Amino acid sequence: MSLRVWFLETRPQFLLLSIVLVFLGTSVAVYEGYFNLTYFFLALVGLLLLHISVNILNDYFDFKSGIDMETKRTPFSGGSGILPAGLLKPSSVYKFGVVCLLSGLLIGAFFTIVRGLLLLPIIVIGAISVYFYTTHFAKYMVGELFAGLGMGALPVLGAYFVQSGGYTLLVIVASIPPLILTHNLLFLNEFPDVEPDKKGGRKNLVMVLGKERASKVYSILTIAVYCWIVAWIGMGLIPLPALLSLMTAPIAIKAINGSLKNYSDLRIVPALGANVIVVLATQALLGVGFLVASFLTSIQ
């Protein structure tokens, strides 16, 4: 079977999120004086494996439920399209997803042994989020929350922990924007798939709120990310160079306007694209801000 097909099945366009999350958590650690290059790369591999696993298992379970046979696929929603096209065997895809999950957990177990048991809750919640997201959480209106935890806040906390061996108020505060942004990444991507998701037994926030109100909630949460960062800079906890993260605000405005105006049809797709940029670039620039602050501190 073509390696290209397997590569596309991992949904590589979304894997940049894992890189950004580990980068941000590590950047906070560097700012506080901790850095181990080996741990950085190992944590990155572990999170990528877990991210690949959730993408693949989501594809598998959506195919089995029939959701992917009904969706209008966009670059940001509707699955990979590989299983509906018959390009891979569903059983093989499921096995690959489980292998990636177990491999990621193996790296997590290593870090738990060498860095401390306080990492264990993150690993357990992360593993539960990966395997049960599609089969359970997405059906009980908590899918967005667990996405924000499993591919947002927790990876930032974990990447910091493997460097420092503990947690601080700063990294907890820094993990909130990733939580909201990843929540919003899934939240907005759910808009085009509401009808197929209903048929497949899902129940998410877009369905409960309705698209019009959901677009307003998305907008408020996006604005809250920037307010959160500015507030903690103002209180002196987050360093001033983190203001770099506000550079994505014009793109966020584009995403907000697009969601408010085009929530009812596929004209929302440009807003989905803008939202992806906001999610990735805001966190990346926040991490750069911590590194810049670390550098400025070291030369004083």
LOVOTOR-656381 format. One record per residue: residue in one letter; x, y, z of N, C-alpha, C, O in turn. Coordinates in steps of 0.001 Angstrom, whole numbers, padded with zeros to 6 digits, always signed. Each point is the difference from the previous one (the first is absolute). Example, Ala and Ser with C-alpha at 12.3 -4.5 7.8 and 13.67 -1.06 7.14 Angstrom:
2
a+013190-005690+007800-000890+001190+000000+000900+001200+000000+001036-000019+000665/s-001386+001069-001385+000820+001190+000060-000770+001090+000730+000509+001108+000169/
//
This chain:
300
m+000842-001190+000000-000842+001190+000000+000882+001247+000000+001041+000026+000656/s-001452+000994-001383+000782+001210-000154+000264+000681+001341-000910+000197+000805/l+002181+000158-000584+000334+000738+001212-000671+001365+000009-000314+000548+001057/r+000101-000011-002247-000655+001312-000097-001422-000061+000560-000450+000924+000678/v-000242-002007-000964-001367-000147+000507+000005-000078+001523-000814+000641+000665/w+001731-001426-000120+000101-000099+001457+000365+001350+000606-000518+000375+001052/f+001409+000349-001716+000384+001331+000486-001211+000928+000024-000202+000727+000973/l-000597-000744-002025-001186+000847-000062-001044-000414+001029-000757+000836+000493/e+000717-002126-000169-000939-000488+001011+000287+000604+001372-000910+000117+000821/t+002158+000266-000559+000345+000621+001286-000506+001433+000097+000063+000612+001066/r-000568-000072-002185-000439+001397-000089+001133+000943+000414-000107+000727+000988/p+001195-000755-001768+001220+000729+000362-000175+001504+000125+000771+000657+000698/q-001787-000100-001374-000198+001446+000059-000353+000478+001406+000134+001184+000310/f-000589-002117+000547-000346+000376+001370+001122-000301+001003-000072+000424+001154/l+001099-001148-001585+001045-000417+000938+000913+001147+000429+000733-000124+000981/l-000775+001235-001708+000760+001179+000427-000407+000442+001402+000797+000588+000731/l-002033-000874-000367-000470+000381+001332+000854-000639+001091+000319+000654+000993/s+000054-001919-001162+000830-000680+001003+001349+000677+000154+000495+000179+001113/i+000093+000193-002236+001306+000672+000027-000101+001317+000759+000864+000323+000815/v-001920+000433-001086-000193+001300+000641-000224-000167+001506+000515+000791+000790/l-001272-001801-000391-000282-000211+001421+001258-000352+000791+000237+000544+001079/v+000560-001452-001622+001249-000369+000682+000955+001190+000024+000695+000228+000990/f-000669+000523-002082+000835+001206-000059-000401+000996+001080+000864+000553+000681/l-002157-000318-000516-000459+000967+000999+000333-000460+001413+000544+000772+000790/g-000864-002021-000462+000300-000498+001338+001479+000035+000309+000398+000337+001115/t+000421-000684-002098+001450+000026+000181+000511+001426+000132+000923+000260+000771/s-001518+000667-001521+000417+001406+000065-000231+000591+001386+000815+000776+000498/v-001937-001152+000118-000246+000451+001372+001067-000563+000934+000473+000699+000896/a-000094-001959-001102+001054-000624+000814+001341+000708-000196+000726+000246+000963/v-000407+000074-002206+001256+000718-000296+000006+001348+000712+001013+000399+000575/y-002131+000293-000614-000120+001301+000675+000275-000127+001494+000523+000918+000630/e-000888-002080-000073+000219-000219+001433+001303-000742+000291+000262-000380+001141/g+000568+000173-002193+001338-000529+000214+000187-001486-000193+000991-000551+000479/y-001905-000125-001164+000096-001445-000211+000020-000317-001495-000778+000560-000773/f+001671-001462+000377-000054-000489-001382+000868-001231-000177+001179-000003+000352/n-001779-001045-000904+000697-001222-000356-000414-000350-001422-001164-000308-000253/l+002113+000355-000671-000311-000180-001415-000567-001392-000277-000940-000137-000782/t+001496-000887+001409-000491-001372-000202-001447-000139+000449-000817-000603-000696/y+000501+001164+001865-001363-000047+000504-000957+000753-000922-001144-000412-000190/f+001621+001516-000377-000837+000776-000917-000415-000849-001202-001182-000073-000336/f+002158-000566-000308-000301-000784-001195-000823-001246+000334-000881-000392-000765/l+001175-000225+001912-000751-001189+000395-001459+000362+000312-000918-000731-000370/a+000718+001848+001040-001366+000457+000285-000739+000313-001296-001191-000283-000130/l+001903+000868-000823-000609+000326-001289-000437-001259-000744-001101-000054-000549/v+001967-000955+000533-000351-001267-000650-001205-000632+000687-000912-000492-000664/g+000911+000506+002001-001110-000590+000742-001325+000673-000312-001009-000671-000215/l+001011+002013+000190-001242+000710-000272-000442-000193-001450-001195-000121-000270/l+002138+000093-000656-000353-000253-001396-000657-001368-000168-000961-000139-000756/l+001469-000855+001448-000593-001333-000068-001429-000001+000528-000883-000629-000584/l+000659+001333+001687-001346+000072+000568-000938+000788-000909-001177-000334-000140/h+001714+001383-000475-000809+000811-000910-000378-000810-001248-001140+000043-000461/i+002107-000771-000067-000285-000878-001146-001049-001034+000385-000899-000307-000783/s+001019-000225+001987-000948-001007+000465-001423+000551+000045-000928-000648-000485/v+000746+001835+001061-001357+000542+000100-000564+000324-001374-001198-000163-000231/n+002051+000622-000687-000467+000274-001361-000464-001278-000695-001049-000029-000643/i+001841-001010+000783-000303-001261-000678-001216-000689+000617-000880-000477-000716/l+000837+000428+002042-001149-000637+000659-001287+000775-000270-001066-000597-000151/n+001164+001915+000092-001164+000808-000353-000489-000337-001408-001201-000134-000233/d+002144-000001-000703-000350-000384-001366-000676-001368-000025-001008-000198-000677/y+001582-000741+001427-000532-001370+000028-001417-000035+000571-000903-000568-000613/f+000707+001174+001786-001306-000063+000649-001053+000801-000770-001171-000379-000019/d+001575+001473-000610-000950+000758-000823-000405-000781-001246-001135+000104-000463/f+002059-000877-000070-000328-000846-001146-000971-001103+000419-000975-000281-000697/k+001258-000343+001853-000856-001093+000463-001414+000482+000318-000970-000734-000188/s+000859+001975+000671-001316+000536+000354-000756+000539-001212-001197+000276+000075/g+001910-000130-001192-000629+000511-001212+000090+001504-000169-000461+000532-001010/i+001048+000169+001981+000076+001456-000070+000784+000458-001234-000420+000915-000709/d+001568-001565+000462+000855+000436-001105-000606-000279-001375+000487+000519-001005/m-001527-001320+000952-000679-000238-001267-000978+001124-000319-000473+000113-001131/e+000166+000726+002136-000998+001053-000155+000605+001396-000068-000648+000922-000494/t+001868-000744+000976+000571+001334+000133+000352+000621-001350+000325-000694-000963/k-000399+002024+000927+000538+000761-001121+001417+000414+000391+000196+000926+000788/r+000770-001616-001343+001376+000144+000450+000575+001369-000342-000177+000494-001114/t+000867+000115+002073+000746+001236-000210+001443-000255+000418+000287-001055+000566/p+000633+001989-000826+001380-000204+000448+000141-000105+001517+001042-000423+000499/f-002092+000809+000236+000114+000079+001448-000996-000893+000738+000068-000117+001223/s-000982-000508-001945-001020-000830+000647-000415-001119-000939+000317+000007-001189/g-001047-000984+001766-000547-001066-000827+000864-001234-000126-000319-000893-000786/g+001418+000816+001549+000866-001175-000053+000968+000014-001170+000008+000932-000804/s+000809-001979+000717+001022-000077-001058-000587-000451-001329+000551+000304-001058/g-001677-001034+001106-000606-000525-001220+000628-001287-000498-000428-000542-001020/i+001430+000046+001717+000740-001174-000471-000797-001295+000192-000026-000852-000888/l-000619+000707+002042-000791-001211+000226-001259-000045-000879-000288-001051-000574/p-000466+002141+000447-001141-000052-000920+000401-000314-001445-000778-000585-000753/a+001999+000980+000374+000469-000276-001362+000532-001416-000156+000331-000417-001110/g-000244-000327+002207+000478-001380-000054+001484-000143-000229+000456-001032-000492/l+000314+002063+000846+001444-000032-000254+000766-000792+001051+001120-000445-000254/l-001714+000266+001433+000617-000787+001071-001067-000884+000643-001189+000315-000045/k+001624-001418+000638-000913-000868+000731-000291+000606+001369+000931+000373+000714/p-002198-000267-000335-000332+000559+001310+000711-000697+001161+000450+000664+000935/s-000344-001992-000985+000660-000728+001095+001462+000390+000123+000529+000097+001107/s+000128+000128-002240+001413+000396+000011+000159+001404+000565+000943+000281+000740/v-001871+000595-001098+000031+001372+000508-000185+000003+001511+000703+000715+000713/y-001649-001513-000223-000231-000073+001440+001249-000499+000728+000395+000569+001017/k+000220-001622-001531+001198-000557+000632+001128+001016+000024+000724+000107+000990/f-000571+000642-002081+001049+001016-000069-000255+001078+001054+000931+000462+000661/g-002195-000063-000508-000336+001003+001003+000325-000467+001412+000510+000770+000813/v-000805-002028-000526+000276-000549+001330+001502-000108+000247+000476+000288+001098/v+000271-000704-002124+001458-000099+000128+000605+001375+000296+000888+000119+000845/c-001366+000912-001536+000496+001354+000257-000325+000444+001426+000822+000630+000665/l-002041-000968-000198-000402+000338+001370+000908-000677+001011+000489+000650+000925/l-000257-001948-001087+000844-000735+000944+001447+000485-000044+000667+000047+001033/s-000185+000308-002198+001374+000500-000137+000147+001343+000710+000992+000246+000686/g-001995+000622-000860+000029+001281+000698-000050-000174+001502+000688+000707+000737/l-001508-001655-000277-000106-000267+001438+001295-000580+000561+000340+000230+001161/l+000372-000976-001985+001289-000548+000437+000985+001120+000303+000733-000059+000988/i-000718+001075-001837+000860+001163+000257-000469+000722+001255+000814+000464+000798/g-002130-000371-000626-000530+000608+001218+000398-000766+001244+000309+000601+001029/a-000312-001924-001111+000414-000825+001135+001469+000235+000339+000377+000047+001170/f+000443+000099-002201+001421+000294+000224+000159+001298+000781+000746+000056+000977/f-001446+000980-001408+000117+001293+000677-000543-000070+001426+000512+000678+000890/t-001536-001485-000670-000538-000152+001351+001038-000612+000930+000086+000360+001174/i+000693-001280-001704+001042-000663+000795+001164+000945+000283+000473+000086+001133/v-000011+000625-002168+001216+000807+000148-000264+001406+000524+000906+000628+000548/r-002150-000111-000706-000274+001376+000410-000973+000102+001164+000026+000989+000732/g-000886-001991-000540-000861+000053+001181-001440-000384-000265-000495+000127-001120/l-000173-000599+002165-001378-000493-000102-001022+001100-000237-001134-000281-000389/l+001523+001539+000621-000942+001092-000227-000360+000156-001480-000932+000725-000348/l+001674-001406-000507-000327+000006-001425-001120-000987-000312-000666+000120-001028/l+000459-001096+001911-000940-001092-000276-001434+000468-000279-000623-000514-000928/p+000071+001478+001699-001365+000440-000310-000149+000551-001418-001028-000211-000644/i+002039+000907+000162-000043+000543-001355-000023-001126-001023-000743+000053-000981/i+001556-001066+001215+000067-001126-000930-001320-000766-000013-000499-000371-001063/v-000058+000139+002237-001254-000757+000093-001139+000754-000684-000731-000573-000807/i+000584+001849+001127-001071+000798-000615+000217+000107-001501-000951-000056-000780/g+002230+000211+000373+000300+000074-001423-000375-001274-000735-000586+000051-001082/a+000922-001190+001665-000314-001292-000629-001505-000213-000107-000497-000463-001027/i-000221+000801+002084-001462-000122-000016-000589+000910-001073-000920-000391-000718/s+001457+001609+000615-000485+000954-000998+000217-000522-001415-000860+000161-000866/v+002012-000787+000635+000323-000508-001338-000960-001110-000400-000591+000045-001079/y+000432-001043+001948-000745-001196-000409-001517+000203+000020-000713-000518-000860/f+000227+001275+001847-001448+000086+000180-000605+001285-000546-001196+000236+000173/y+002001+000605-000835-000540+001254-000519-001184-000252-000933-001088+000532+000219/t+001294-001334-001248-001047-000205-001012-001137-000868+000511-001169+000272-000276/t+001514-001322+001024-001026-000965+000410-000861+000482+001161-001129-000461+000162/h+001644+001382+000647-000746+000419+001183-000113+001526+000146-001105+000542+000018/f+002254+000151+000085-000038+001422+000325-000730+000826-001056-000731+000933+000331/a+000932-001280-001603-000662+000742-001075-001503-000225-000012-000729+000729-000673/k+000258-001725+001404-001434-000302+000039-000696+000593+001224-001224-000046+000114/y+002031+000609+000809-000578+000497+001247+000362+001453+000269+000087+000423+001153/m+000125+000341-002225+000181+001451+000079+001262+000429+000756+000079+001139+000461/v+000895-002023-000329+001260+000379+000649+001193-000223-000935+001151+000063+000431/g-001431-000322-001703+001089-000236-000941+000931+001182-000127+001218-000169-000055/e-001784+001379+000006+000826+001205-000136+000885+000206+001230+001164+000386-000113/l-001739-000650+001288+000769+000153+001235+001177-000963+000041+001120+000394+000323/f-001376-001659-000652+001078-000983+000054+001033+000230-001101+001172-000336+000170/a-001598+000904-001297+000968+000385-001026+000897+001116+000533+001216-000023-000190/g-001832+001004+000862+000778+001102+000572+000968-000458+001070+001091+000552+000137/l-001491-001565+000625+000895-000557+001010+001080-000876-000645+001196+000226+000189/g-001643-001233-000957+000915-001011-000517+000963+000500-001046+001120-000500-000097/m-001545+001508-000715+000887+000546-001021+000152+001501+000172+000122+000744-000973/g-000132-000309+002236+000166+001409+000304+000772+000192+001289+001228+000083-000002/a-001964-000013+001106+000619+000302+001290+000957-001084+000481+001122+000296+000411/l-001565-001556-000461+000805-001080+000583+001354-000198-000691+000993-000204+000698/p-000901+000251-002021+001320-000113-000630+000955+001121+000390+001202-000229+000137/v-001729+001440+000042+000855+001111+000441+000522-000276+001410+001187+000175+000275/l-002081-000605+000610+000410-000335+001364+000987-001163+000003+000976+000010+000750/g-001235-001021-001598+000886-001160-000060+001375+000354-000538+001012-000451+000536/a-000967+001258-001597+001288+000403-000579+000817+000803+001007+001224-000119+000056/y-001910+000936+000734+000683+000756+001054+000496-000931+001095+001127+000137+000476/f-001971-001088-000076+000350-000890+001107+001231-000844-000312+000858-000181+000865/v-000758-000341-002092+001146-000868-000303+001305+000787+000040+001073-000583+000160/q-001160+001902-000304+001196+000832+000112+000310+000360+001449+001151-000061+000430/s-002190+000439+000319+000204+000577+001333-000229-000978+001145+000561+000174+001083/g-001381-001205-001309-000324-000932+001074-001090+000488+000922-000206-000573+001070/g-000505+001631-001464-001074+000526+000838-000906+000919-000792+000099+000076-001225/y-000996+000634+001931-000912+000944-000629+000076+001322+000748+000282+000027+001198/t-000530+001052-001895-000034+001323+000624-001272+000721-000437-000672-000417-000943/l+000355+001496+001636-001151+000816-000389+000169+000504-001425-000970+000069-000755/l+002197+000284+000382+000240+000539-001331-000395-000980-001095-000677+000385-000953/v+001084-001640+001071-000319-000955-001063-001496-000337-000007-000568-000278-001056/i-000055+000303+002209-001453-000210+000045-000714+001135-000737-000914-000236-000789/v+001344+001463+001059-000576+001161-000690+000267-000080-001503-000875+000308-000809/a+002088-000722+000444+000374-000092-001417-000736-001120-000720-000082+000008-001229/s-000453-000969+001968-000703-001125-000629-001460+000309-000319-000653-000770-000704/i+000138+001874+001208-001412+000341-000227-000274+000433-001442-000983-000459-000582/p+001808+001323-000019-000241+000310-001422-000001-001230-000901-000876-000092-000860/p+001809-000867+001002-000086-001227-000799-001291-000779+000231-000565-000562-000938/l+000098+000527+002186-001254-000693+000289-001152+000622-000804-000762-000708-000658/i+000649+002040+000723-001094+000688-000690+000164-000100-001508-000973-000242-000715/l+002192+000425+000225+000236+000010-001445-000274-001365-000621-000598-000078-001073/t+001029-001000+001732-000260-001333-000550-001481-000342+000109-000568-000623-000897/h-000049+001029+001990-001459-000118+000117-000664+000670-001201-000889-000575-000629/n+001328+001792+000320-000582+000753-001107+000324-000599-001367-000774+000141-000947/l+001917-000805+000853+000367-000649-001259-001032-001068-000344-000496-000055-001126/l+000182-000777+002082-001029-001031-000226-001380+000630-000125-000786-000377-000869/f+000495+001330+001736-001307+000650+000059-000405+000563-001368-001084-000300-000501/l+001949+001106-000092-000335+000615-001289-000030-001033-001123-000809+000104-000922/n+001691-001102+001002+000028-001033-001036-001252-000884+000019-000273-000724-000958/e-000482+000792+002056-001219-000800+000090-001164+000606-000796-000964-000699-000311/f+001048+001975-000014-001123+000674-000656-000433-000685-001301-001197-000221-000182/p+002121-000126-000737-000451-000605-001264-000549-001421+000153-000661-000506-000907/d+000930-000147+002055-000328-001424+000144-001181-000272+000916-000194-001136+000433/v-000594+002152-000132-001062-000171+001002-000980-001114-000374-000299-000860+000828/e-000195+000868-002045-001008-000998-000386+000566-001424-000013-000617-000897+000574/p+001783+000659-001217+000583-001351+000068+000315-000441+001430-000175-001169+000345/d+000639+002104+000483+000305-000337+001392-001258-000416+000753+000039-000921+000815/k-001154+001596-001084-001261-000375+000635-000388-001426-000381-000386-000798+000853/k+000494+000491-002138-000350-001338-000474+000896-001064+000624-000425-001135+000215/g+001687+001518+000077+000954-000944+000568-000078-000104+001511+000786-000725+000608/g-001720+001438+000010-000198-000109+001443+000806+000961+000831+000074-000154+001220/r+000532+001141-001843+000771+000969+000766-000899+001081+000593-001100+000261-000487/k+001604+000358+001553-000663+001156+000591+001082+000977+000435+000688-000226+000995/n-000543+001304-001741+001045+000971+000320-000605+001373+000273-001215+000182-000086/l+002068+000776+000414-000471+001325+000390-000705+000730-001129-000939+000759+000239/v+001386-000984-001466-000633+000664-001138-001452-000449-000129-000889+000809-000266/m+000656-002108+000459-001369-000521-000054-000859+000573+001125-001147+000387-000225/v+001694-000334+001413-000762+000431+001170-000300+001493-000063-001118+000424+000290/l+002107+000367-000667-000166+001445-000021-000704+000493-001257-000651+001045+000016/g+000783-001801-001108-000418+000504-001299+001158+000770-000605+000802+000585+000727/k-000705-000577-002038+001167+000581-000651+000159+001496+000282+001121+000474+000188/e-002217+000264-000156+000112+001447+000221+000572+000308+001376+000945+000781+000117/r-001503-001382+000918+000522+000234+001353+001396-000591+000169+000842+000572+000692/a-000602-001716-001324+001326-000616+000090+001062+000910-000604+001116+000074+000515/s-001450+000618-001599+000971+000918-000608+000334+001144+000945+001129+000490+000011/k-002108-000065+000782+000245+001072+000977+000878-000503+001146+000892+000707+000468/v-001155-001936-000024+000826-000587+001063+001434-000157-000485+000945+000312+000725/y-000784-000801-001962+001340-000120-000574+000706+001351+000012+001175+000081+000356/s-001873+000968-000737+000593+001339-000077+000439+000484+001377+001092+000546+000159/i-001955-000751+000837+000326+000431+001363+001225-000743+000523+000876+000605+000618/l-000812-001903-000860+001138-000795+000469+001292+000428-000678+001051+000038+000639/t-001118+000282-001919+001194+000455-000720+000515+001309+000584+001199+000152+000234/i-002105+000792+000002+000388+001278+000603+000564-000222+001401+000932+000687+000416/a-001502-001651+000309+000448-000274+001372+001461-000431+000050+000696+000287+000974/v-000223-000976-002019+001406-000426-000037+000924+001207+000079+000944+000018+000791/y-001217+000978-001604+000846+001195-000013-000126+000788+001298+000992+000522+000510/c-002207-000434+000026-000201+000690+001271+000760-000691+001126+000579+000657+000865/w-000586-001997-000885+000704-000785+001019+001505+000302-000034+000614+000243+001039/i-000044-000261-002215+001436+000251-000143+000356+001414+000465+000948+000190+000762/v-001714+000793-001225+000268+001401+000359-000153+000206+001505+000797+000707+000617/a-001817-001321-000031-000238+000173+001436+001170-000509+000828+000429+000658+000947/w+000092-001840-001308+001103-000564+000783+001324+000697-000280+000890+000001+000850/i-000753+000584-002021+001171+000863-000252-000105+001234+000886+000980+000426+000610/g-002182+000140-000547-000226+001175+000842+000271-000270+001467+000437+000891+000727/m-000697-002133-000282+000258-000364+001398+001447-000408+000242+000398-000277+001131/g+000391+000243-002216+001429-000264+000150+000404-001451+000040+001167-000304+000243/l-002100-000607-000474+000363-001428+000038+000535-000467-001352+001070-000605-000069/i-001805+000883-000996+000480-000319-001343+000906+001137-000468-000367+001166+000147/p+001534-001469-000703+000944+001063-000395-000532+000844-001156-000786-000469-000823/l+001233+001721+000782-000478+000969-000983+000154-000452-001457-000896+000268-000801/p+002002-000947+000416+000125-000416-001404-001105-000941-000483-000155-000209-001203/a-000613-000357+002136-001114-000863-000400-001082+000783-000741-000913-000595-000572/l+001009+001918+000580-000920+000817-000797+000110-000332-001491-000885+000347-000783/l+001962-001014+000397+000137-000456-001386-001198-000842-000428-000375+000002-001173/s-000221-000714+002112-001128-000876-000329-001208+000784-000498-000880-000564-000650/l+000832+001846+000946-001121+000828-000438+000076+000325-001493-000940+000564-000561/m+002040-000911-000074+000141+000251-001429-001034-000759-000829-000270+000362-001145/t-000303-001406+001720-001002-000777-000741-001400+000582+000117-000941-000531-000591/a+000790+001613+001344-001327+000575+000220-000729+000357-001300-001198-000264-000099/p+001865+000851-000901-000724+000301-001255-000557-001254-000682-001077+000040-000595/i+001815-001153+000683-000487-001249-000590-001165-000541+000823-000946-000573-000541/a+001028+000763+001856-001108-000418+000866-001271+000780-000330-001097-000559+000014/i+001246+001832-000307-001163+000815-000380-000626-000540-001284-001223-000038-000135/k+002067-000377-000802-000498-000601-001244-000779-001282+000302-001071-000225-000564/a+001607-000611+001449-000686-001244+000365-001329+000287+000702-001010-000653-000264/i+001029+001630+001151-001213+000360+000729-001071+000528-000958-001151-000435+000040/n+001543+001371-000896-000966+000566-000955-000575-001082-000922-001197-000019-000287/g+002079-000878-000170-000451-001077-000876-000968-000935+000687-000969-000453-000609/s+001225+000157+001882-000894-000911+000728-001340+000659+000291-001040-000658-000048/l+001057+001943+000349-001244+000702+000314-000884+000203-001228-001226+000005+000105/k+001853+000161-001263-000758+000284-001222-000390-001268-000769-001050-000046-000641/n+001907-000984+000714-000176-001160-000881-000145-001309+000758+000375-001058-000505/y-000921+001127+001717-000108-001206+000820-000909-001072-000588+000086-001167+000383/s-000959+001557-001315-001035-000926-000448+000373-000847-001210-000733-000928-000342/d+001859+001226-000319+000337-000758-001208+001514-000082-000185+000765+000438+000859/l-000345-001001-001987+001431-000245-000235+000792+001258-000316+001214-000072-000195/r-001874+001218+000141+000761+001243-000116+000826+000279+001259+000809+000927+000034/i-001030-001748+000998+000767+000130+001238+001417-000546-000139+000837+000243+000869/v-000551-000976-001944+001294-000673-000147+001196+000962+000125+000964-000351+000681/p-000974+001553-001304+001130+000917+000225+000208+000354+001472+001132+000205+000439/a-002225-000135+000320+000124+000258+001437+000674-001172+000705+000777+000198+000933/l-001075-001424-001381+000668-001173+000568+001506+000086-000229+000791-000296+000895/g-000404+000705-002102+001419+000133-000317+000662+001076+000839+001109-000191+000498/a-001787+001327-000338+000547+001078+000829+000135-000454+001449+000963+000350+000682/n-001935-001132-000220+000044-000492+001373+001191-000932+000227+000635+000054+001053/v-000334-000893-002018+001171-000884+000116+001269+000830+000169+000850-000321+000830/i-000723+001382-001613+001175+000870+000111+000064+000638+001384+001067+000068+000609/v-002207+000395-000119-000051+000614+001331+000434-000997+001072+000790+000335+000883/v-001305-001551-000962+000318-001026+001002+001503-000284+000026+000613-000028+001067/l-000031-000181-002235+001419-000370-000072+000916+001188+000278+000921-000095+000811/a-001179+001211-001486+000923+001137+000081-000053+000702+001357+001030+000463+000490/t-002209-000376+000123-000095+000662+001307+000841-000737+001034+000722+000623+000777/q-000816-001952-000770+000780-000781+000960+001495+000043-000322+000835+000092+000900/a-000507-000158-002193+001406+000055-000392+000623+001335+000401+001117+000039+000517/l-001836+001048-000756+000517+001328+000339+000061+000198+001518+000873+000706+000505/l-001797-001328+000210+000063+000045+001463+001277-000684+000480+000684+000500+000893/g-000369-001653-001496+001248-000690+000335+001219+000828-000355+000955+000057+000775/v-000971+000581-001928+001113+000873-000407+000165+001126+001014+001120+000383+000338/g-002242+000142+000143+000064+001056+001005+000744-000435+001257+000793+000762+000554/f-001049-001987-000107+000710-000516+001168+001494-000156-000283+000829+000292+000862/l-000486-000747-002056+001412-000158-000351+000696+001340-000088+001132+000145+000461/v-001795+000837-001048+000572+001347-000075+000231+000551+001400+001047+000586+000276/a-002017-000771+000603+000135+000464+001379+001162-000700+000704+000735+000621+000767/s-000576-001915-001034+001116-000753+000575+001328+000545-000473+000938+000152+000783/f-000864+000145-002082+001236+000549-000568+000320+001372+000604+001142+000272+000370/l-002143+000570-000279+000208+001346+000540+000444-000072+001462+000828+000793+000446/t-001380-001739+000283+000398-000173+001406+001453-000459+000098+000729+000436+000890/s-000309-001307-001796+001356-000554+000059+001083+001015-000337+001148-000161+000417/i-001494+001202-001162+001020+000983-000401+000039+001210+000936+000838+000890-000148/q-001755-000876+001106-000015+001143+000933+001084-000139+001055+000134+000866+000865/
//
